Amino acid sequence: MLRTRAELARRLRAEQITADVSRISRWESGNHAVPAPVTALYEQEADQPRARLLAISRLMARSSGHLEERAALAEVPAPPAAEIDDILDRAGRAGARVNGAEWLSWAVAVSAFHHFYMPSPLWQAVCDRLVSELARTRGVAHHRRHEACVTLLDHPVAQPHLLRAAGRWLTRRDVQVVTPVVSLLAEVDGPGASDLVLKLLRSSSRRLRSGTLGVVTTKLARGHLDHAAQHELEAMCARRLARTTSTSEALSTLDLATHLPAAAFDRLVTAIRHVGTRETVLRAREQASLVPLQLSRGIGKRVGWGAQVDTAGSTRTTPEPDLMLDRLVQEALFHVHGWRRSLAGRTLGASPYAAVVAERALSLTQDDNPVVGLRAWALLGALGHGGRTDEMLERACATTVSESQREALYALSLSPRPLTAAEADALVALAAGTSDPDVRYGVALTLGMVAPQRLEEVAGLDRASQRAAAWWRATGPVLRDDDCNGSAA
């Protein structure tokens, strides 16, 4: 492992990559885009799964408005033709494994050509498989497949095939996993994707509506939606803000409201009768935060500093406060825009702090502030469990707040290991002892992902659980890449 910038500069020059200490400093501070070959070398030296950091780097570059960062996307070298042929052959064969790094390599190779041809049945088989794997992977395995999907969506030949595969997945009867697939539609600026997102938002399925709202907000923020759609969303915000809502619904409504165009936002604020609600909406837009800035900054600093201390361990040197870490924690927890929270969470997950931040987030799940507790569970869903799956399960089963319980169950479905028999017993008992359909859905999701052999024990509880169990039997459980060594983020 290289420990100094000078050592890294020598190593890079040996690989024919222009580098010196000052250049490396600019890369590490974020002032300059990191070239793909440098990212690959970081992965090797840090003993990380291939393309783990590359996927995050490409995500950051795509999210940046700077031309230099976006140009870095084109620097990823395509693998040899024989390797690409082998990946495509395995992708088209049922039972043959393709890991996330290989999916991304294939997508990058495809994007290198302006036009290419594949038979339609092969396109359908490959894209259906990639979308299915995207929905059933977590952490590193998921991030690499997500980047592969987005790379294909950016190509005019591949895009329609992948969009059709996403549409087939989302319109499947009793679909149980929505958000990972519908999030792809945020990356496409076109009437087809926008119409599909709005159609899903009007669905009779609450799960589809809930999973789609954040994507609609992202498309609104990116200018993908026309005036008619903007008026529809303005009216939706007004309806949701006028009634008593759950904490999670209130937070997603805040996100949407703060991204309305100025005139629409002014009309919305004027129409809000409840003074407290009006002040919350105005503060969220002004501060880009779900909670007051003093609270979000305080928690960000406390969690960040605690993570630094935990990482330093027994060393006597007191670490210097890492302002970038504090900001990432703050944004991952409380930024008003779900996309920014997701981006910060993924970046944290790829850092050496992931496990210790997860442990600190676990302590926040019992905070008296319901927003803090709910967002802490969501962050655990992004970071992984920090080796505390058993404690997460205990808290998930003990909480009496149904929203937190549902978020905790989703986080549990990201378990880096299969559940033990005793842990699965606890979930089956939780499902049998509740009348909340969302909690039962969360139990079915967790069992379907990481304890599929126990699904039959909840299938008889009600019709929805029966349909969920049948869907998971047909779809299959979580997929793990053999090169990730249990990495959760």
Order of alpha helices (4+ residues) and beta strands (2+ residues): alpha-alpha-alpha-alpha-alpha-alpha-alpha-alpha-alpha-alpha-alpha-alpha-alpha-alpha-alpha-alpha-alpha-alpha-alpha-alpha-alpha-alpha-alpha-alpha-alpha-alpha-alpha-alpha
